């Protein structure tokens, strides 16, 4: 049997963090949510997002693209997402 330990923490700055078994993880939004509207997306402790930038800073309009913990340029990220979404041929 697999036990999943999920936790949400809120620090003194009111930043929410979503954890799964001790690693930042969330599938339906950013795993780190500061009150300023910024966000960082993580899966199993690694920066990861395939439907947009994995890091967005609202005040500075900064965006960073990551897949499986690897930081990419926007163009590299777009290419990798196309490959991930490409139908597999038999």
ChimeraX attribute file (.defattr): number of C-alpha atoms within 10 A of each C-alpha:
attribute: neighborCount
match mode: 1-to-1
recipient: residues
	/A:1	3
	/A:2	4
	/A:3	6
	/A:4	9
	/A:5	10
	/A:6	14
	/A:7	14
	/A:8	12
	/A:9	11
	/A:10	13
	/A:11	9
	/A:12	6
	/A:13	8
	/A:14	12
	/A:15	16
	/A:16	18
	/A:17	20
	/A:18	22
	/A:19	21
	/A:20	17
	/A:21	13
	/A:22	13
	/A:23	18
	/A:24	23
	/A:25	25
	/A:26	21
	/A:27	13
	/A:28	7
	/A:29	15
	/A:30	25
	/A:31	25
	/A:32	23
	/A:33	18
	/A:34	18
	/A:35	11
	/A:36	11
	/A:37	11
	/A:38	19
	/A:39	22
	/A:40	23
	/A:41	28
	/A:42	27
	/A:43	20
	/A:44	17
	/A:45	18
	/A:46	17
	/A:47	24
	/A:48	26
	/A:49	23
	/A:50	18
	/A:51	9
	/A:52	17
	/A:53	21
	/A:54	24
	/A:55	21
	/A:56	19
	/A:57	15
	/A:58	12
	/A:59	9
	/A:60	8
	/A:61	8
	/A:62	11
	/A:63	17
	/A:64	17
	/A:65	25
	/A:66	23
	/A:67	19
	/A:68	14
	/A:69	16
	/A:70	11
	/A:71	15
	/A:72	15
	/A:73	12
	/A:74	15
	/A:75	10
	/A:76	13
	/A:77	21
	/A:78	16
	/A:79	11
	/A:80	15
	/A:81	16
	/A:82	12
	/A:83	11
	/A:84	11
	/A:85	9
	/A:86	9
	/A:87	8
	/A:88	7
	/A:89	4
	/A:90	3
